[in-house]
Amino acid sequence: MFYFKKPLLFVVLLFFSSLQLQAQPKKGKFINATLGLGLSSPDDDSEAGGSGLFAQAEYVVGVYKWLGIRPYVGIISTNRFNPTKNLDMMGYEVTTKAFFMGGKVRVLAPIPYVAPFLETGLGISIGNFKTHTEFTNVERKGVTSHIPFSIGLALGKHNNFDLAFTYQFHQSVHQYSGAAAIGYTFSLD
């Protein structure tokens, strides 16, 4: 439990310092940085999966208080993480090591302190994808398209913090990857 004291203190301090800044749901331009626990899962019924790191940066254009356009870039790197030794012994693996970019639209309820939001868009991923399960056997290197989807909460007086589940659906490799992530937004205006 002592491993979480310093990150938790950092998050609390960052939260209170953010109350003085402006961010979406205001009109204007912003940068959003997101970091989280990266996850990879197959789109079949297998329990195989991967975990690792997810990082993303977005250039945010707040068109209205409730609507933002968000071009993004990021990386995800997951390694095999199977819940049972059985899956490891069978060689099942769902991993993603990729750079990604694209564009999203965020729709949110412009409520101070807790603003729920949804995001979706279109993007491309460049990297290595493996989906080896009892139902699927796909391995691809190179470029593939993805559909991003996020659901979360923008927190703070000016909604500077994001807590979100953010995912990318890679249909061509039969998997989805993403993160349980925290983000911070700061104004460029």
C-alpha positions in Angstrom: 0.0 0.0 0.0 2.9 2.4 0.6 3.7 2.4 -3.1 0.6 4.6 -3.7 1.3 7.3 -1.1 3.5 9.5 -3.4 1.3 9.2 -6.5 -1.8 9.8 -4.5 -0.2 12.9 -2.9 0.8 14.2 -6.3 -2.8 13.7 -7.7 -4.3 15.5 -4.7 -1.9 18.4 -5.0 -2.5 18.6 -8.8 -6.2 18.5 -8.2 -6.2 21.5 -5.8 -3.8 23.5 -8.0 -6.1 22.9 -11.0 -9.0 24.6 -9.4 -7.5 28.0 -10.4 -7.1 27.1 -14.1 -9.5 27.2 -17.0 -10.2 24.2 -19.2 -13.0 22.7 -21.2 -16.1 23.0 -20.9 -15.0 26.5 -21.8 -14.5 27.8 -25.3 -10.9 28.0 -26.3 -7.7 25.9 -26.9 -6.2 23.4 -24.5 -3.7 20.6 -24.1 -4.8 17.4 -22.4 -2.2 14.9 -21.2 -3.4 11.4 -20.2 -1.6 8.5 -18.5 -2.9 5.2 -17.4 -2.7 1.4 -17.1 -2.7 0.1 -20.6 -4.9 -2.9 -21.4 -5.3 -5.2 -24.4 -8.2 -7.7 -24.8 -9.5 -9.9 -27.6 -12.9 -9.3 -29.1 -13.8 -13.0 -28.6 -14.8 -14.8 -25.4 -11.2 -15.6 -24.3 -9.9 -14.4 -21.0 -6.4 -13.8 -22.4 -5.1 -10.2 -22.2 -2.2 -7.8 -21.8 -1.4 -4.9 -19.5 1.2 -2.2 -19.6 1.4 1.6 -20.3 -0.9 4.0 -22.0 0.0 7.7 -22.7 -1.8 10.2 -24.9 -1.7 13.9 -25.6 -4.7 15.9 -27.1 -4.9 19.3 -28.7 -8.4 20.4 -27.6 -10.5 23.0 -29.3 -13.5 23.8 -27.1 -16.2 24.8 -29.7 -19.0 25.1 -27.2 -19.2 24.5 -23.5 -20.5 21.0 -24.2 -18.5 20.1 -27.4 -14.8 19.7 -28.0 -12.7 18.6 -31.0 -9.7 16.6 -30.0 -6.9 15.6 -32.4 -4.6 13.1 -30.4 -1.4 11.2 -30.5 -0.1 8.6 -28.1 1.5 5.2 -27.3 0.4 2.0 -25.9 2.6 -0.9 -24.9 1.2 -4.0 -23.3 2.7 -7.4 -22.4 1.1 -10.7 -21.9 -0.9 -10.8 -18.7 -3.2 -13.8 -18.3 -5.4 -14.4 -15.2 -4.6 -18.1 -15.1 -1.4 -20.2 -15.7 -3.5 -22.4 -18.0 -3.7 -19.6 -20.5 0.1 -18.9 -20.3 0.9 -22.6 -20.8 -1.2 -22.6 -23.9 0.7 -19.6 -25.3 -2.3 -17.3 -25.4 -1.3 -13.7 -25.9 -3.0 -10.4 -26.6 -0.5 -7.6 -26.8 -0.2 -4.2 -28.4 2.9 -2.1 -29.0 1.8 0.9 -31.0 2.0 4.6 -31.7 -1.5 6.0 -32.5 -3.1 9.2 -33.8 -6.5 10.5 -34.9 -9.3 12.8 -34.1 -12.2 12.6 -31.6 -15.2 14.6 -30.6 -16.1 14.9 -26.9 -19.6 15.6 -25.8 -20.0 16.5 -22.1 -22.5 17.8 -19.6 -20.9 21.2 -18.6 -21.3 20.8 -14.9 -18.7 22.2 -12.4 -16.8 19.7 -10.4 -18.2 16.5 -12.0 -19.0 16.6 -15.8 -19.7 13.2 -17.5 -18.5 12.8 -21.0 -18.4 10.5 -24.1 -15.9 10.6 -26.9 -15.6 8.9 -30.3 -13.8 9.4 -33.5 -11.4 7.7 -36.0 -7.7 7.0 -35.9 -4.8 4.9 -37.1 -2.3 2.8 -35.1 1.3 1.9 -36.2 3.0 -1.0 -34.5 2.8 -4.7 -33.5 -0.5 -6.4 -32.7 -0.8 -10.0 -31.5 -4.1 -11.8 -30.7 -3.5 -15.5 -30.0 -6.4 -17.1 -28.2 -8.3 -20.3 -28.4 -10.6 -18.5 -30.9 -8.3 -16.1 -32.8 -4.8 -16.3 -34.2 -3.8 -12.9 -35.7 -0.4 -11.2 -35.7 0.1 -7.9 -37.6 2.9 -5.4 -37.9 2.3 -2.0 -39.6 -0.7 0.3 -39.9 -4.2 -0.5 -38.9 -7.3 1.7 -38.3 -9.1 2.0 -35.0 -12.2 3.5 -33.5 -11.6 5.4 -30.3 -14.2 5.4 -27.6 -14.1 7.0 -24.1 -16.4 7.4 -21.2 -15.5 9.3 -18.1 -15.8 12.3 -15.8 -14.1 15.7 -16.0 -13.4 16.7 -12.4 -12.6 19.9 -10.6 -14.2 23.4 -10.5 -13.1 24.0 -14.1 -13.1 20.3 -15.1 -9.3 20.1 -15.5 -9.0 16.5 -14.5 -10.3 13.5 -16.4 -11.0 10.0 -15.0 -11.8 7.8 -18.0 -12.0 4.4 -19.6 -10.5 5.1 -23.0 -10.4 2.4 -25.7 -9.5 1.8 -29.3 -11.2 -0.9 -31.2 -8.9 -2.6 -33.8 -11.3 -4.7 -35.9 -8.6 -6.0 -38.3 -6.6 -7.6 -35.4 -9.6 -8.7 -33.4 -8.7 -6.8 -30.3 -9.3 -3.6 -28.4 -6.7 -1.7 -26.4 -6.9 1.2 -24.1 -6.7 2.3 -20.5 -8.1 3.2 -17.2 -6.5 6.6 -17.2 -6.2 10.0 -15.5 -5.8 13.2 -17.6 -4.9 16.8 -16.9 -6.0 19.7 -19.1 -4.3 23.2 -19.2 -5.3 26.2 -21.2 -3.4 27.7 -24.2 -5.4 30.9 -24.2 
